[in-house]
Amino acid sequence: MFSHVMIGANDIQASKKFYDAVLGALGHKPGVIDPKGRCFYFTDNGIFALSIPIDGEDASHGNGSTIGFAAATPELADAWHEAGLANGGTTCEEPPGIREGLDMKLYLAYLRDPAGNKICALHRMK
């Protein structure tokens, strides 16, 4: 459904360090900085990107917005969470763990990145 997700960052290097760590915990390669100073994480099925806002204003998080990253196991979601905390992120929501609802059982871990964006690692339990 999605080709890419791009979020704003005020400090690309701090955000790259954070996302290299959390996405690396899920098995993704470090981000690549383009000539415009944006950072891209390429996968076979989509792109995640960081950019200083083009309007010249400060980046800000979307209240009520969350970007979810797929985790193959609960252990990888925990590693993702720990990597984020060790690299400038802050915990939010409940501690990592199982949530149930709508006939689904999910393992979720939430963080805020250095720019305040809310992100999540999600593993669908069977």
Backbone as XML, in Angstrom:
<?xml version="1.0"?>
<chain id="A" units="angstrom">
  <residue number="1" name="MET">
    <atom name="N" x="0.807" y="-1.195" z="0.000"/>
    <atom name="CA" x="0.000" y="0.000" z="0.000"/>
    <atom name="C" x="0.854" y="1.265" z="0.000"/>
  </residue>
  <residue number="2" name="PHE">
    <atom name="N" x="1.930" y="1.277" z="0.761"/>
    <atom name="CA" x="2.752" y="2.476" z="0.871"/>
    <atom name="C" x="4.068" y="2.304" z="0.117"/>
  </residue>
  <residue number="3" name="SER">
    <atom name="N" x="4.483" y="3.363" z="-0.564"/>
    <atom name="CA" x="5.778" y="3.333" z="-1.232"/>
    <atom name="C" x="6.887" y="3.784" z="-0.306"/>
  </residue>
  <residue number="4" name="HIS">
    <atom name="N" x="6.553" y="4.759" z="0.563"/>
    <atom name="CA" x="7.554" y="5.292" z="1.485"/>
    <atom name="C" x="6.874" y="6.067" z="2.610"/>
  </residue>
  <residue number="5" name="VAL">
    <atom name="N" x="7.639" y="6.267" z="3.660"/>
    <atom name="CA" x="7.237" y="7.126" z="4.771"/>
    <atom name="C" x="8.419" y="8.054" z="5.024"/>
  </residue>
  <residue number="6" name="MET">
    <atom name="N" x="8.155" y="9.359" z="5.071"/>
    <atom name="CA" x="9.204" y="10.333" z="5.374"/>
    <atom name="C" x="8.747" y="11.141" z="6.577"/>
  </residue>
  <residue number="7" name="ILE">
    <atom name="N" x="9.659" y="11.290" z="7.541"/>
    <atom name="CA" x="9.347" y="12.099" z="8.712"/>
    <atom name="C" x="10.373" y="13.214" z="8.846"/>
  </residue>
  <residue number="8" name="GLY">
    <atom name="N" x="9.972" y="14.268" z="9.531"/>
    <atom name="CA" x="10.856" y="15.395" z="9.754"/>
    <atom name="C" x="11.808" y="15.141" z="10.907"/>
  </residue>
  <residue number="9" name="ALA">
    <atom name="N" x="12.994" y="15.717" z="10.771"/>
    <atom name="CA" x="14.008" y="15.640" z="11.822"/>
    <atom name="C" x="14.761" y="16.960" z="11.844"/>
  </residue>
  <residue number="10" name="ASN">
    <atom name="N" x="15.043" y="17.467" z="13.026"/>
    <atom name="CA" x="15.797" y="18.717" z="13.148"/>
    <atom name="C" x="17.298" y="18.478" z="13.109"/>
  </residue>
  <residue number="11" name="ASP">
    <atom name="N" x="17.736" y="17.296" z="13.512"/>
    <atom name="CA" x="19.148" y="16.938" z="13.518"/>
    <atom name="C" x="19.272" y="15.586" z="12.818"/>
  </residue>
  <residue number="12" name="ILE">
    <atom name="N" x="19.595" y="15.625" z="11.540"/>
    <atom name="CA" x="19.641" y="14.392" z="10.743"/>
    <atom name="C" x="20.639" y="13.392" z="11.316"/>
  </residue>
  <residue number="13" name="GLN">
    <atom name="N" x="21.802" y="13.856" z="11.758"/>
    <atom name="CA" x="22.813" y="12.923" z="12.270"/>
    <atom name="C" x="22.342" y="12.235" z="13.552"/>
  </residue>
  <residue number="14" name="ALA">
    <atom name="N" x="21.710" y="12.972" z="14.470"/>
    <atom name="CA" x="21.188" y="12.355" z="15.703"/>
    <atom name="C" x="20.070" y="11.367" z="15.368"/>
  </residue>
  <residue number="15" name="SER">
    <atom name="N" x="19.202" y="11.755" z="14.438"/>
    <atom name="CA" x="18.116" y="10.853" z="14.047"/>
    <atom name="C" x="18.657" y="9.644" z="13.299"/>
  </residue>
  <residue number="16" name="LYS">
    <atom name="N" x="19.667" y="9.826" z="12.444"/>
    <atom name="CA" x="20.272" y="8.695" z="11.743"/>
    <atom name="C" x="20.888" y="7.714" z="12.740"/>
  </residue>
  <residue number="17" name="LYS">
    <atom name="N" x="21.589" y="8.226" z="13.739"/>
    <atom name="CA" x="22.180" y="7.353" z="14.758"/>
    <atom name="C" x="21.092" y="6.522" z="15.435"/>
  </residue>
  <residue number="18" name="PHE">
    <atom name="N" x="19.989" y="7.170" z="15.802"/>
    <atom name="CA" x="18.864" y="6.499" z="16.448"/>
    <atom name="C" x="18.270" y="5.434" z="15.524"/>
  </residue>
  <residue number="19" name="TYR">
    <atom name="N" x="17.930" y="5.809" z="14.288"/>
    <atom name="CA" x="17.283" y="4.863" z="13.379"/>
    <atom name="C" x="18.242" y="3.780" z="12.881"/>
  </residue>
  <residue number="20" name="ASP">
    <atom name="N" x="19.531" y="4.083" z="12.725"/>
    <atom name="CA" x="20.489" y="3.015" z="12.418"/>
    <atom name="C" x="20.442" y="1.944" z="13.505"/>
  </residue>
  <residue number="21" name="ALA">
    <atom name="N" x="20.326" y="2.379" z="14.769"/>
    <atom name="CA" x="20.293" y="1.433" z="15.897"/>
    <atom name="C" x="18.986" y="0.648" z="15.937"/>
  </residue>
  <residue number="22" name="VAL">
    <atom name="N" x="17.839" y="1.341" z="15.909"/>
    <atom name="CA" x="16.574" y="0.608" z="16.051"/>
    <atom name="C" x="16.266" y="-0.235" z="14.828"/>
  </residue>
  <residue number="23" name="LEU">
    <atom name="N" x="16.526" y="0.293" z="13.634"/>
    <atom name="CA" x="16.263" y="-0.505" z="12.442"/>
    <atom name="C" x="17.318" y="-1.589" z="12.272"/>
  </residue>
  <residue number="24" name="GLY">
    <atom name="N" x="18.535" y="-1.323" z="12.713"/>
    <atom name="CA" x="19.574" y="-2.351" z="12.707"/>
    <atom name="C" x="19.199" y="-3.527" z="13.590"/>
  </residue>
  <residue number="25" name="ALA">
    <atom name="N" x="18.531" y="-3.247" z="14.714"/>
    <atom name="CA" x="18.075" y="-4.319" z="15.607"/>
    <atom name="C" x="17.061" y="-5.227" z="14.918"/>
  </residue>
  <residue number="26" name="LEU">
    <atom name="N" x="16.382" y="-4.707" z="13.895"/>
    <atom name="CA" x="15.410" y="-5.495" z="13.137"/>
    <atom name="C" x="16.025" y="-6.090" z="11.870"/>
  </residue>
  <residue number="27" name="GLY">
    <atom name="N" x="17.336" y="-5.893" z="11.675"/>
    <atom name="CA" x="18.027" y="-6.496" z="10.553"/>
    <atom name="C" x="18.189" y="-5.608" z="9.324"/>
  </residue>
  <residue number="28" name="HIS">
    <atom name="N" x="17.891" y="-4.315" z="9.432"/>
    <atom name="CA" x="18.011" y="-3.413" z="8.292"/>
    <atom name="C" x="19.380" y="-2.747" z="8.252"/>
  </residue>
  <residue number="29" name="LYS">
    <atom name="N" x="19.814" y="-2.374" z="7.054"/>
    <atom name="CA" x="21.098" y="-1.716" z="6.847"/>
    <atom name="C" x="21.026" y="-0.255" z="7.302"/>
  </residue>
  <residue number="30" name="PRO">
    <atom name="N" x="22.176" y="0.352" z="7.628"/>
    <atom name="CA" x="22.206" y="1.772" z="8.009"/>
    <atom name="C" x="21.647" y="2.661" z="6.901"/>
  </residue>
  <residue number="31" name="GLY">
    <atom name="N" x="21.145" y="3.809" z="7.314"/>
    <atom name="CA" x="20.606" y="4.762" z="6.360"/>
    <atom name="C" x="21.683" y="5.365" z="5.476"/>
  </residue>
  <residue number="32" name="VAL">
    <atom name="N" x="21.245" y="5.866" z="4.321"/>
    <atom name="CA" x="22.128" y="6.483" z="3.341"/>
    <atom name="C" x="21.741" y="7.956" z="3.217"/>
  </residue>
  <residue number="33" name="ILE">
    <atom name="N" x="22.727" y="8.842" z="3.354"/>
    <atom name="CA" x="22.482" y="10.279" z="3.227"/>
    <atom name="C" x="22.619" y="10.669" z="1.757"/>
  </residue>
  <residue number="34" name="ASP">
    <atom name="N" x="21.615" y="11.382" z="1.224"/>
    <atom name="CA" x="21.687" y="11.826" z="-0.169"/>
    <atom name="C" x="22.319" y="13.219" z="-0.248"/>
  </residue>
  <residue number="35" name="PRO">
    <atom name="N" x="22.559" y="13.735" z="-1.461"/>
    <atom name="CA" x="23.194" y="15.052" z="-1.601"/>
    <atom name="C" x="22.404" y="16.201" z="-0.977"/>
  </residue>
  <residue number="36" name="LYS">
    <atom name="N" x="21.107" y="16.023" z="-0.759"/>
    <atom name="CA" x="20.287" y="17.061" z="-0.126"/>
    <atom name="C" x="20.295" y="16.958" z="1.393"/>
  </residue>
  <residue number="37" name="GLY">
    <atom name="N" x="21.018" y="15.968" z="1.950"/>
    <atom name="CA" x="21.104" y="15.808" z="3.393"/>
    <atom name="C" x="19.995" y="14.976" z="4.002"/>
  </residue>
  <residue number="38" name="ARG">
    <atom name="N" x="19.175" y="14.341" z="3.175"/>
    <atom name="CA" x="18.114" y="13.465" z="3.675"/>
    <atom name="C" x="18.700" y="12.079" z="3.905"/>
  </residue>
  <residue number="39" name="CYS">
    <atom name="N" x="18.069" y="11.307" z="4.781"/>
    <atom name="CA" x="18.543" y="9.964" z="5.101"/>
    <atom name="C" x="17.484" y="8.952" z="4.678"/>
  </residue>
  <residue number="40" name="PHE">
    <atom name="N" x="17.903" y="7.921" z="3.931"/>
    <atom name="CA" x="16.982" y="6.914" z="3.416"/>
    <atom name="C" x="17.368" y="5.514" z="3.879"/>
  </residue>
  <residue number="41" name="TYR">
    <atom name="N" x="16.350" y="4.742" z="4.256"/>
    <atom name="CA" x="16.482" y="3.330" z="4.604"/>
    <atom name="C" x="15.682" y="2.556" z="3.554"/>
  </residue>
  <residue number="42" name="PHE">
    <atom name="N" x="16.378" y="1.800" z="2.711"/>
    <atom name="CA" x="15.745" y="1.090" z="1.614"/>
    <atom name="C" x="15.498" y="-0.368" z="1.977"/>
  </residue>
  <residue number="43" name="THR">
    <atom name="N" x="14.305" y="-0.869" z="1.654"/>
    <atom name="CA" x="13.988" y="-2.289" z="1.795"/>
    <atom name="C" x="13.395" y="-2.768" z="0.472"/>
  </residue>
  <residue number="44" name="ASP">
    <atom name="N" x="13.140" y="-4.052" z="0.369"/>
    <atom name="CA" x="12.548" y="-4.599" z="-0.849"/>
    <atom name="C" x="11.107" y="-4.144" z="-1.057"/>
  </residue>
  <residue number="45" name="ASN">
    <atom name="N" x="10.436" y="-3.710" z="0.007"/>
    <atom name="CA" x="9.024" y="-3.350" z="-0.134"/>
    <atom name="C" x="8.694" y="-1.919" z="0.307"/>
  </residue>
  <residue number="46" name="GLY">
    <atom name="N" x="9.681" y="-1.068" z="0.472"/>
    <atom name="CA" x="9.383" y="0.314" z="0.813"/>
    <atom name="C" x="10.608" y="1.055" z="1.306"/>
  </residue>
  <residue number="47" name="ILE">
    <atom name="N" x="10.414" y="2.336" z="1.537"/>
    <atom name="CA" x="11.485" y="3.232" z="1.966"/>
    <atom name="C" x="11.023" y="4.010" z="3.185"/>
  </residue>
  <residue number="48" name="PHE">
    <atom name="N" x="11.916" y="4.138" z="4.164"/>
    <atom name="CA" x="11.701" y="5.013" z="5.309"/>
    <atom name="C" x="12.737" y="6.118" z="5.197"/>
  </residue>
  <residue number="49" name="ALA">
    <atom name="N" x="12.322" y="7.379" z="5.384"/>
    <atom name="CA" x="13.245" y="8.493" z="5.168"/>
    <atom name="C" x="13.117" y="9.560" z="6.240"/>
  </residue>
  <residue number="50" name="LEU">
    <atom name="N" x="14.220" y="10.286" z="6.444"/>
    <atom name="CA" x="14.294" y="11.409" z="7.378"/>
    <atom name="C" x="14.684" y="12.656" z="6.586"/>
  </residue>
  <residue number="51" name="SER">
    <atom name="N" x="14.051" y="13.782" z="6.895"/>
    <atom name="CA" x="14.372" y="15.011" z="6.188"/>
    <atom name="C" x="14.147" y="16.213" z="7.091"/>
  </residue>
  <residue number="52" name="ILE">
    <atom name="N" x="15.013" y="17.210" z="6.935"/>
    <atom name="CA" x="14.730" y="18.510" z="7.546"/>
    <atom name="C" x="13.559" y="19.074" z="6.746"/>
  </residue>
  <residue number="53" name="PRO">
    <atom name="N" x="12.530" y="19.636" z="7.398"/>
    <atom name="CA" x="11.372" y="20.132" z="6.652"/>
    <atom name="C" x="11.771" y="21.144" z="5.571"/>
  </residue>
  <residue number="54" name="ILE">
    <atom name="N" x="11.194" y="20.985" z="4.379"/>
    <atom name="CA" x="11.553" y="21.856" z="3.262"/>
    <atom name="C" x="10.988" y="23.268" z="3.403"/>
  </residue>
  <residue number="55" name="ASP">
    <atom name="N" x="10.033" y="23.458" z="4.317"/>
    <atom name="CA" x="9.478" y="24.805" z="4.499"/>
    <atom name="C" x="10.320" y="25.682" z="5.418"/>
  </residue>
  <residue number="56" name="GLY">
    <atom name="N" x="11.431" y="25.128" z="5.929"/>
    <atom name="CA" x="12.316" y="25.902" z="6.791"/>
    <atom name="C" x="11.892" y="25.968" z="8.247"/>
  </residue>
  <residue number="57" name="GLU">
    <atom name="N" x="10.730" y="25.456" z="8.562"/>
    <atom name="CA" x="10.256" y="25.421" z="9.947"/>
    <atom name="C" x="10.866" y="24.218" z="10.658"/>
  </residue>
  <residue number="58" name="ASP">
    <atom name="N" x="10.817" y="24.224" z="12.000"/>
    <atom name="CA" x="11.297" y="23.080" z="12.764"/>
    <atom name="C" x="10.410" y="21.863" z="12.523"/>
  </residue>
  <residue number="59" name="ALA">
    <atom name="N" x="11.031" y="20.686" z="12.548"/>
    <atom name="CA" x="10.270" y="19.439" z="12.494"/>
    <atom name="C" x="9.503" y="19.290" z="13.797"/>
  </residue>
  <residue number="60" name="SER">
    <atom name="N" x="8.328" y="18.711" z="13.709"/>
    <atom name="CA" x="7.544" y="18.431" z="14.914"/>
    <atom name="C" x="6.806" y="17.114" z="14.706"/>
  </residue>
  <residue number="61" name="HIS">
    <atom name="N" x="6.517" y="16.459" z="15.811"/>
    <atom name="CA" x="5.825" y="15.172" z="15.709"/>
    <atom name="C" x="4.326" y="15.411" z="15.525"/>
  </residue>
  <residue number="62" name="GLY">
    <atom name="N" x="3.670" y="14.430" z="14.948"/>
    <atom name="CA" x="2.231" y="14.496" z="14.776"/>
    <atom name="C" x="1.545" y="13.906" z="15.994"/>
  </residue>
  <residue number="63" name="ASN">
    <atom name="N" x="0.765" y="14.711" z="16.695"/>
    <atom name="CA" x="0.044" y="14.218" z="17.859"/>
    <atom name="C" x="-1.021" y="13.231" z="17.396"/>
  </residue>
  <residue number="64" name="GLY">
    <atom name="N" x="-0.933" y="12.009" z="17.870"/>
    <atom name="CA" x="-1.845" y="10.956" z="17.452"/>
    <atom name="C" x="-1.278" y="10.091" z="16.337"/>
  </residue>
  <residue number="65" name="SER">
    <atom name="N" x="-0.117" y="10.440" z="15.817"/>
    <atom name="CA" x="0.516" y="9.674" z="14.752"/>
    <atom name="C" x="1.492" y="8.651" z="15.327"/>
  </residue>
  <residue number="66" name="THR">
    <atom name="N" x="1.535" y="7.479" z="14.727"/>
    <atom name="CA" x="2.497" y="6.445" z="15.089"/>
    <atom name="C" x="2.947" y="5.756" z="13.815"/>
  </residue>
  <residue number="67" name="ILE">
    <atom name="N" x="4.244" y="5.508" z="13.701"/>
    <atom name="CA" x="4.779" y="4.730" z="12.589"/>
    <atom name="C" x="5.210" y="3.390" z="13.159"/>
  </residue>
  <residue number="68" name="GLY">
    <atom name="N" x="4.704" y="2.306" z="12.584"/>
    <atom name="CA" x="5.006" y="0.969" z="13.074"/>
    <atom name="C" x="6.000" y="0.243" z="12.190"/>
  </residue>
  <residue number="69" name="PHE">
    <atom name="N" x="6.953" y="-0.426" z="12.832"/>
    <atom name="CA" x="7.947" y="-1.246" z="12.136"/>
    <atom name="C" x="7.699" y="-2.706" z="12.499"/>
  </residue>
  <residue number="70" name="ALA">
    <atom name="N" x="7.710" y="-3.579" z="11.488"/>
    <atom name="CA" x="7.464" y="-5.001" z="11.721"/>
    <atom name="C" x="8.669" y="-5.644" z="12.398"/>
  </residue>
  <residue number="71" name="ALA">
    <atom name="N" x="8.385" y="-6.431" z="13.419"/>
    <atom name="CA" x="9.413" y="-7.207" z="14.124"/>
    <atom name="C" x="9.074" y="-8.683" z="13.952"/>
  </residue>
  <residue number="72" name="ALA">
    <atom name="N" x="10.047" y="-9.489" z="13.564"/>
    <atom name="CA" x="9.807" y="-10.910" z="13.312"/>
    <atom name="C" x="9.519" y="-11.698" z="14.586"/>
  </residue>
  <residue number="73" name="THR">
    <atom name="N" x="10.011" y="-11.205" z="15.741"/>
    <atom name="CA" x="9.799" y="-11.892" z="17.014"/>
    <atom name="C" x="9.641" y="-10.861" z="18.132"/>
  </residue>
  <residue number="74" name="PRO">
    <atom name="N" x="9.066" y="-11.263" z="19.269"/>
    <atom name="CA" x="9.027" y="-10.356" z="20.414"/>
    <atom name="C" x="10.436" y="-9.970" z="20.883"/>
  </residue>
  <residue number="75" name="GLU">
    <atom name="N" x="11.375" y="-10.900" z="20.764"/>
    <atom name="CA" x="12.746" y="-10.611" z="21.189"/>
    <atom name="C" x="13.372" y="-9.500" z="20.335"/>
  </residue>
  <residue number="76" name="LEU">
    <atom name="N" x="13.072" y="-9.495" z="19.049"/>
    <atom name="CA" x="13.568" y="-8.420" z="18.188"/>
    <atom name="C" x="12.900" y="-7.090" z="18.530"/>
  </residue>
  <residue number="77" name="ALA">
    <atom name="N" x="11.632" y="-7.122" z="18.895"/>
    <atom name="CA" x="10.957" y="-5.896" z="19.331"/>
    <atom name="C" x="11.614" y="-5.356" z="20.603"/>
  </residue>
  <residue number="78" name="ASP">
    <atom name="N" x="11.973" y="-6.240" z="21.508"/>
    <atom name="CA" x="12.673" y="-5.810" z="22.728"/>
    <atom name="C" x="14.051" y="-5.241" z="22.396"/>
  </residue>
  <residue number="79" name="ALA">
    <atom name="N" x="14.779" y="-5.887" z="21.488"/>
    <atom name="CA" x="16.103" y="-5.391" z="21.082"/>
    <atom name="C" x="15.972" y="-4.026" z="20.417"/>
  </residue>
  <residue number="80" name="TRP">
    <atom name="N" x="14.945" y="-3.842" z="19.611"/>
    <atom name="CA" x="14.637" y="-2.565" z="18.960"/>
    <atom name="C" x="14.423" y="-1.487" z="20.023"/>
  </residue>
  <residue number="81" name="HIS">
    <atom name="N" x="13.619" y="-1.802" z="21.028"/>
    <atom name="CA" x="13.315" y="-0.860" z="22.105"/>
    <atom name="C" x="14.584" y="-0.488" z="22.873"/>
  </residue>
  <residue number="82" name="GLU">
    <atom name="N" x="15.373" y="-1.481" z="23.236"/>
    <atom name="CA" x="16.619" y="-1.234" z="23.976"/>
    <atom name="C" x="17.596" y="-0.398" z="23.153"/>
  </residue>
  <residue number="83" name="ALA">
    <atom name="N" x="17.700" y="-0.693" z="21.839"/>
    <atom name="CA" x="18.592" y="0.079" z="20.967"/>
    <atom name="C" x="18.133" y="1.530" z="20.889"/>
  </residue>
  <residue number="84" name="GLY">
    <atom name="N" x="16.845" y="1.747" z="20.847"/>
    <atom name="CA" x="16.319" y="3.108" z="20.809"/>
    <atom name="C" x="16.625" y="3.880" z="22.073"/>
  </residue>
  <residue number="85" name="LEU">
    <atom name="N" x="16.431" y="3.252" z="23.214"/>
    <atom name="CA" x="16.719" y="3.922" z="24.488"/>
    <atom name="C" x="18.203" y="4.259" z="24.607"/>
  </residue>
  <residue number="86" name="ALA">
    <atom name="N" x="19.063" y="3.397" z="24.085"/>
    <atom name="CA" x="20.510" y="3.615" z="24.175"/>
    <atom name="C" x="21.017" y="4.652" z="23.171"/>
  </residue>
  <residue number="87" name="ASN">
    <atom name="N" x="20.138" y="5.083" z="22.235"/>
    <atom name="CA" x="20.580" y="5.993" z="21.177"/>
    <atom name="C" x="19.717" y="7.236" z="21.040"/>
  </residue>
  <residue number="88" name="GLY">
    <atom name="N" x="19.240" y="7.746" z="22.158"/>
    <atom name="CA" x="18.542" y="9.032" z="22.150"/>
    <atom name="C" x="17.037" y="8.988" z="22.155"/>
  </residue>
  <residue number="89" name="GLY">
    <atom name="N" x="16.453" y="7.795" z="22.159"/>
    <atom name="CA" x="15.003" y="7.687" z="22.207"/>
    <atom name="C" x="14.483" y="7.668" z="23.633"/>
  </residue>
  <residue number="90" name="THR">
    <atom name="N" x="13.194" y="7.863" z="23.773"/>
    <atom name="CA" x="12.550" y="7.787" z="25.082"/>
    <atom name="C" x="11.358" y="6.841" z="24.987"/>
  </residue>
  <residue number="91" name="THR">
    <atom name="N" x="11.104" y="6.152" z="26.065"/>
    <atom name="CA" x="9.992" y="5.215" z="26.076"/>
    <atom name="C" x="8.680" y="5.980" z="26.207"/>
  </residue>
  <residue number="92" name="CYS">
    <atom name="N" x="7.633" y="5.421" z="25.659"/>
    <atom name="CA" x="6.293" y="5.998" z="25.808"/>
    <atom name="C" x="5.295" y="4.856" z="25.770"/>
  </residue>
  <residue number="93" name="GLU">
    <atom name="N" x="4.061" y="5.163" z="26.070"/>
    <atom name="CA" x="3.019" y="4.138" z="26.176"/>
    <atom name="C" x="3.358" y="3.184" z="27.330"/>
  </residue>
  <residue number="94" name="GLU">
    <atom name="N" x="2.805" y="1.995" z="27.264"/>
    <atom name="CA" x="3.083" y="0.974" z="28.269"/>
    <atom name="C" x="4.424" y="0.314" z="27.951"/>
  </residue>
  <residue number="95" name="PRO">
    <atom name="N" x="5.018" y="-0.403" z="28.906"/>
    <atom name="CA" x="6.260" y="-1.128" z="28.599"/>
    <atom name="C" x="6.009" y="-2.136" z="27.475"/>
  </residue>
  <residue number="96" name="PRO">
    <atom name="N" x="7.061" y="-2.546" z="26.754"/>
    <atom name="CA" x="6.875" y="-3.544" z="25.708"/>
    <atom name="C" x="6.159" y="-4.776" z="26.245"/>
  </residue>
  <residue number="97" name="GLY">
    <atom name="N" x="5.235" y="-5.297" z="25.439"/>
    <atom name="CA" x="4.509" y="-6.478" z="25.865"/>
    <atom name="C" x="3.344" y="-6.800" z="24.953"/>
  </residue>
  <residue number="98" name="ILE">
    <atom name="N" x="2.573" y="-7.807" z="25.360"/>
    <atom name="CA" x="1.440" y="-8.302" z="24.583"/>
    <atom name="C" x="0.222" y="-7.416" z="24.821"/>
  </residue>
  <residue number="99" name="ARG">
    <atom name="N" x="-0.470" y="-7.097" z="23.721"/>
    <atom name="CA" x="-1.744" y="-6.376" z="23.768"/>
    <atom name="C" x="-2.742" y="-7.220" z="22.974"/>
  </residue>
  <residue number="100" name="GLU">
    <atom name="N" x="-3.966" y="-7.278" z="23.450"/>
    <atom name="CA" x="-4.991" y="-8.055" z="22.759"/>
    <atom name="C" x="-6.203" y="-7.190" z="22.485"/>
  </residue>
  <residue number="101" name="GLY">
    <atom name="N" x="-6.850" y="-7.451" z="21.343"/>
    <atom name="CA" x="-8.063" y="-6.754" z="20.979"/>
    <atom name="C" x="-8.438" y="-7.045" z="19.547"/>
  </residue>
  <residue number="102" name="LEU">
    <atom name="N" x="-9.709" y="-6.913" z="19.228"/>
    <atom name="CA" x="-10.211" y="-7.168" z="17.876"/>
    <atom name="C" x="-9.728" y="-8.514" z="17.337"/>
  </residue>
  <residue number="103" name="ASP">
    <atom name="N" x="-9.780" y="-9.528" z="18.167"/>
    <atom name="CA" x="-9.351" y="-10.879" z="17.789"/>
    <atom name="C" x="-7.893" y="-10.935" z="17.334"/>
  </residue>
  <residue number="104" name="MET">
    <atom name="N" x="-7.069" y="-10.009" z="17.851"/>
    <atom name="CA" x="-5.640" y="-10.010" z="17.529"/>
    <atom name="C" x="-4.840" y="-10.050" z="18.816"/>
  </residue>
  <residue number="105" name="LYS">
    <atom name="N" x="-3.685" y="-10.664" z="18.731"/>
    <atom name="CA" x="-2.733" y="-10.679" z="19.819"/>
    <atom name="C" x="-1.423" y="-10.147" z="19.253"/>
  </residue>
  <residue number="106" name="LEU">
    <atom name="N" x="-0.983" y="-9.001" z="19.773"/>
    <atom name="CA" x="0.194" y="-8.316" z="19.258"/>
    <atom name="C" x="1.220" y="-8.122" z="20.351"/>
  </residue>
  <residue number="107" name="TYR">
    <atom name="N" x="2.482" y="-8.143" z="19.975"/>
    <atom name="CA" x="3.561" y="-7.756" z="20.880"/>
    <atom name="C" x="4.010" y="-6.385" z="20.387"/>
  </residue>
  <residue number="108" name="LEU">
    <atom name="N" x="3.916" y="-5.371" z="21.253"/>
    <atom name="CA" x="4.201" y="-3.994" z="20.878"/>
    <atom name="C" x="5.258" y="-3.373" z="21.780"/>
  </residue>
  <residue number="109" name="ALA">
    <atom name="N" x="6.079" y="-2.527" z="21.201"/>
    <atom name="CA" x="7.066" y="-1.737" z="21.942"/>
    <atom name="C" x="7.049" y="-0.330" z="21.336"/>
  </residue>
  <residue number="110" name="TYR">
    <atom name="N" x="6.928" y="0.689" z="22.175"/>
    <atom name="CA" x="6.817" y="2.070" z="21.704"/>
    <atom name="C" x="7.997" y="2.922" z="22.152"/>
  </residue>
  <residue number="111" name="LEU">
    <atom name="N" x="8.374" y="3.864" z="21.272"/>
    <atom name="CA" x="9.422" y="4.847" z="21.572"/>
    <atom name="C" x="9.054" y="6.189" z="20.955"/>
  </residue>
  <residue number="112" name="ARG">
    <atom name="N" x="9.704" y="7.233" z="21.456"/>
    <atom name="CA" x="9.738" y="8.517" z="20.753"/>
    <atom name="C" x="11.168" y="8.698" z="20.283"/>
  </residue>
  <residue number="113" name="ASP">
    <atom name="N" x="11.319" y="9.108" z="19.017"/>
    <atom name="CA" x="12.652" y="9.320" z="18.458"/>
    <atom name="C" x="13.198" y="10.675" z="18.926"/>
  </residue>
  <residue number="114" name="PRO">
    <atom name="N" x="14.426" y="11.040" z="18.549"/>
    <atom name="CA" x="14.993" y="12.307" z="19.015"/>
    <atom name="C" x="14.186" y="13.549" z="18.625"/>
  </residue>
  <residue number="115" name="ALA">
    <atom name="N" x="13.374" y="13.470" z="17.563"/>
    <atom name="CA" x="12.537" y="14.605" z="17.157"/>
    <atom name="C" x="11.142" y="14.543" z="17.778"/>
  </residue>
  <residue number="116" name="GLY">
    <atom name="N" x="10.858" y="13.520" z="18.591"/>
    <atom name="CA" x="9.555" y="13.393" z="19.241"/>
    <atom name="C" x="8.548" y="12.553" z="18.491"/>
  </residue>
  <residue number="117" name="ASN">
    <atom name="N" x="8.916" y="11.997" z="17.325"/>
    <atom name="CA" x="7.996" y="11.142" z="16.578"/>
    <atom name="C" x="7.749" y="9.850" z="17.345"/>
  </residue>
  <residue number="118" name="LYS">
    <atom name="N" x="6.490" y="9.426" z="17.395"/>
    <atom name="CA" x="6.136" y="8.181" z="18.077"/>
    <atom name="C" x="6.243" y="7.027" z="17.092"/>
  </residue>
  <residue number="119" name="ILE">
    <atom name="N" x="7.019" y="6.013" z="17.471"/>
    <atom name="CA" x="7.216" y="4.852" z="16.637"/>
    <atom name="C" x="6.956" y="3.588" z="17.445"/>
  </residue>
  <residue number="120" name="CYS">
    <atom name="N" x="6.789" y="2.495" z="16.739"/>
    <atom name="CA" x="6.408" y="1.238" z="17.389"/>
    <atom name="C" x="7.044" y="0.075" z="16.659"/>
  </residue>
  <residue number="121" name="ALA">
    <atom name="N" x="7.471" y="-0.940" z="17.399"/>
    <atom name="CA" x="7.828" y="-2.231" z="16.821"/>
    <atom name="C" x="6.660" y="-3.160" z="17.113"/>
  </residue>
  <residue number="122" name="LEU">
    <atom name="N" x="6.184" y="-3.879" z="16.088"/>
    <atom name="CA" x="5.002" y="-4.709" z="16.212"/>
    <atom name="C" x="5.306" y="-6.118" z="15.714"/>
  </residue>
  <residue number="123" name="HIS">
    <atom name="N" x="4.963" y="-7.103" z="16.546"/>
    <atom name="CA" x="5.022" y="-8.503" z="16.145"/>
    <atom name="C" x="3.624" y="-9.084" z="16.303"/>
  </residue>
  <residue number="124" name="ARG">
    <atom name="N" x="3.107" y="-9.669" z="15.225"/>
    <atom name="CA" x="1.783" y="-10.316" z="15.292"/>
    <atom name="C" x="1.958" y="-11.720" z="15.861"/>
  </residue>
  <residue number="125" name="MET">
    <atom name="N" x="1.322" y="-11.955" z="17.010"/>
    <atom name="CA" x="1.406" y="-13.250" z="17.679"/>
    <atom name="C" x="0.379" y="-14.192" z="17.046"/>
  </residue>
  <residue number="126" name="LYS">
    <atom name="N" x="0.631" y="-15.477" z="17.174"/>
    <atom name="CA" x="-0.319" y="-16.463" z="16.632"/>
    <atom name="C" x="-1.261" y="-16.917" z="17.703"/>
  </residue>
</chain>
